[in-house]
Amino acid sequence: MRTARQSRKTNETDITVELNLDGGDYSNATGVGFFDHMLDHIARHGRIGLNITAQGDTHIDDHHTVEDVGIVIGETLVEALGDKRGIERYGFASVPMDESLARVTIDLSGRPALVFNVNFTNPEGKIGTFDAQLVREFFNAVVNHGRFNCHIEVPVGENDHHIAEAIFKAFGRALRQAIAITGDDVPSTKGVL
């Protein structure tokens, strides 16, 4: 089983992430309702076990909690993947959510890079009470600490909730494809990832 557990405690947040790349239950309780809903989509559509508990300074805003959860997810992913022997490495998903469409492409290369081509539509920058800009902050943290390439694009979309939901679903599906065991070697001419 490819499992890992990581924790992070700072003056701003206290977070624990348990990850099972081969499936399992999911339960996400970060204190940020919309974010929990999005994390559930990663687990459900990625078919991974993902259990997150977080306490953060949400009385200030949600930024520290969302970013730090991303950091811990990335670190947990690195641990669970180990030497990445046998993984597919690349993953791609195109997911519609009503009028919105999100495309996510992943390369579990060991080199972090995020390309985020998304335009949210609400001029106030909110999805309910959630800051839409935190979607990018979350993925930036996951990618940098998970050490992989991730391209996220939304070519069409009018409803910001739908845009975000399509992104998180597509990320889960692309991740599922990239972590799939399809061989017995490290998928790189270098021999390491």
C-alpha positions as CSV (number, residue, x, y, z in Angstrom):
1,M,0.0,0.0,0.0
2,R,1.3,3.4,-0.9
3,T,0.4,5.4,2.2
4,A,1.8,8.3,4.0
5,R,1.0,10.6,7.0
6,Q,2.4,14.1,7.5
7,S,1.8,16.8,10.0
8,R,2.6,20.5,10.1
9,K,2.2,22.8,13.1
10,T,2.9,26.5,13.0
11,N,1.7,29.5,14.9
12,E,-1.0,29.8,12.2
13,T,-2.1,26.3,11.5
14,D,-2.1,22.7,12.8
15,I,-2.6,20.2,10.0
16,T,-2.5,16.4,9.6
17,V,-2.9,14.7,6.2
18,E,-3.2,10.9,5.7
19,L,-3.0,9.7,2.1
20,N,-3.6,6.3,0.5
21,L,-2.8,6.4,-3.2
22,D,-4.5,3.0,-3.7
23,G,-7.9,4.0,-2.4
24,G,-9.9,4.3,0.8
25,D,-12.2,6.6,2.6
26,Y,-11.9,10.3,2.7
27,S,-12.8,12.9,5.3
28,N,-11.7,16.5,5.1
29,A,-12.2,18.9,7.9
30,T,-10.2,22.1,7.5
31,G,-12.7,24.6,9.0
32,V,-13.2,26.0,5.5
33,G,-16.4,24.5,4.1
34,F,-16.0,25.2,0.4
35,F,-12.4,24.0,0.5
36,D,-13.5,20.7,2.2
37,H,-16.0,20.2,-0.6
38,M,-13.2,20.7,-3.2
39,L,-10.8,18.4,-1.4
40,D,-13.5,15.7,-1.4
41,H,-13.6,16.0,-5.2
42,I,-9.8,15.3,-5.4
43,A,-10.3,12.2,-3.3
44,R,-13.5,11.0,-5.0
45,H,-12.3,11.5,-8.5
46,G,-8.7,10.5,-7.8
47,R,-10.0,7.4,-6.1
48,I,-7.5,8.0,-3.3
49,G,-7.9,7.9,0.5
50,L,-7.5,11.4,1.8
51,N,-8.1,12.4,5.4
52,I,-7.3,15.9,6.5
53,T,-7.8,17.6,9.8
54,A,-6.8,21.3,10.1
55,Q,-7.1,24.1,12.5
56,G,-6.1,27.5,11.4
57,D,-6.4,31.2,12.0
58,T,-9.6,31.4,9.9
59,H,-10.7,34.3,12.1
60,I,-8.1,36.3,10.1
61,D,-8.9,34.6,6.7
62,D,-8.6,31.3,5.0
63,H,-5.3,31.9,3.3
64,H,-2.9,30.2,5.8
65,T,-5.1,27.1,6.2
66,V,-5.6,26.6,2.5
67,E,-1.9,27.2,1.6
68,D,-0.6,25.0,4.5
69,V,-3.0,22.1,3.6
70,G,-1.5,22.3,0.1
71,I,2.0,22.1,1.5
72,V,1.2,19.1,3.6
73,I,-0.6,17.3,0.7
74,G,2.4,17.8,-1.5
75,E,4.8,16.5,1.1
76,T,2.6,13.5,1.8
77,L,2.3,12.7,-1.9
78,V,6.1,12.7,-2.2
79,E,6.4,10.2,0.7
80,A,3.6,8.0,-0.6
81,L,5.1,7.8,-4.1
82,G,8.5,6.8,-2.8
83,D,10.9,6.2,-5.8
84,K,8.0,6.3,-8.2
85,R,8.8,2.9,-9.6
86,G,6.1,1.6,-11.9
87,I,4.0,4.7,-12.0
88,E,2.5,6.1,-15.2
89,R,4.0,9.5,-14.4
90,Y,1.8,11.6,-16.7
91,G,-1.9,12.3,-16.2
92,F,-4.4,14.4,-18.1
93,A,-8.1,15.1,-17.5
94,S,-10.7,17.3,-19.2
95,V,-13.7,17.8,-17.0
96,P,-16.9,19.7,-17.7
97,M,-19.0,21.1,-14.9
98,D,-22.2,22.5,-16.6
99,E,-21.0,25.5,-18.6
100,S,-17.4,25.3,-17.3
101,L,-14.5,23.2,-18.6
102,A,-11.2,22.5,-16.8
103,R,-8.2,20.8,-18.2
104,V,-5.4,19.5,-15.9
105,T,-2.1,17.9,-17.0
106,I,0.3,16.5,-14.5
107,D,3.9,15.2,-14.8
108,L,5.3,13.7,-11.6
109,S,8.7,14.7,-12.7
110,G,10.4,15.8,-9.5
111,R,10.5,19.3,-10.8
112,P,7.9,21.8,-9.6
113,A,6.1,24.1,-12.0
114,L,2.5,25.4,-12.0
115,V,0.9,27.0,-15.0
116,F,-2.5,28.4,-14.0
117,N,-4.6,29.8,-16.8
118,V,-7.9,30.5,-15.1
119,N,-10.0,33.6,-15.0
120,F,-12.6,33.7,-12.3
121,T,-15.6,35.9,-13.2
122,N,-16.8,37.5,-9.9
123,P,-15.3,41.0,-9.8
124,E,-15.3,40.7,-6.0
125,G,-13.1,37.6,-6.2
126,K,-15.4,35.4,-4.1
127,I,-17.0,32.0,-4.4
128,G,-19.5,32.5,-1.6
129,T,-17.3,33.6,1.2
130,F,-14.2,31.8,-0.2
131,D,-11.5,33.9,-1.9
132,A,-11.2,32.5,-5.5
133,Q,-7.5,33.4,-5.6
134,L,-6.9,30.7,-2.9
135,V,-7.5,28.1,-5.6
136,R,-4.2,29.1,-7.2
137,E,-2.4,29.4,-3.9
138,F,-3.5,25.8,-3.0
139,F,-2.3,24.3,-6.2
140,N,1.0,26.3,-6.1
141,A,1.7,24.9,-2.6
142,V,0.8,21.3,-3.6
143,V,3.0,21.5,-6.8
144,N,6.0,23.1,-5.1
145,H,6.0,20.6,-2.1
146,G,4.9,17.7,-4.2
147,R,7.6,18.4,-6.8
148,F,5.7,18.0,-10.0
149,N,4.5,19.9,-13.1
150,C,0.9,20.9,-13.3
151,H,-0.9,22.8,-16.0
152,I,-4.4,24.0,-15.2
153,E,-6.5,25.8,-17.7
154,V,-10.2,26.8,-18.0
155,P,-11.0,27.8,-21.5
156,V,-14.7,28.4,-20.8
157,G,-16.7,29.1,-17.6
158,E,-19.1,31.6,-16.2
159,N,-19.9,30.4,-12.7
160,D,-17.0,30.5,-10.4
161,H,-18.2,27.6,-8.2
162,H,-18.4,25.5,-11.4
163,I,-15.0,26.6,-12.5
164,A,-13.4,25.6,-9.2
165,E,-15.2,22.4,-9.0
166,A,-14.2,21.4,-12.5
167,I,-10.6,22.2,-11.6
168,F,-10.5,20.0,-8.5
169,K,-12.3,17.1,-10.2
170,A,-9.9,17.3,-13.2
171,F,-6.9,17.4,-10.8
172,G,-8.1,14.3,-9.0
173,R,-8.6,12.4,-12.3
174,A,-5.3,13.5,-13.7
175,L,-3.6,12.5,-10.5
176,R,-5.2,9.1,-10.5
177,Q,-3.9,8.5,-14.0
178,A,-0.3,9.7,-13.1
179,I,0.0,7.6,-10.0
180,A,-1.4,4.4,-11.6
181,I,1.1,1.5,-11.5
182,T,1.6,0.4,-15.2
183,G,5.1,-1.0,-15.1
184,D,8.0,-2.0,-12.9
185,D,10.6,0.6,-13.7
186,V,11.1,4.3,-13.1
187,P,9.5,6.1,-16.1
188,S,12.5,8.2,-17.0
189,T,15.6,7.8,-19.2
190,K,17.5,9.2,-16.2
191,G,16.4,6.2,-14.1
192,V,15.2,8.5,-11.3
193,L,12.4,11.0,-10.8
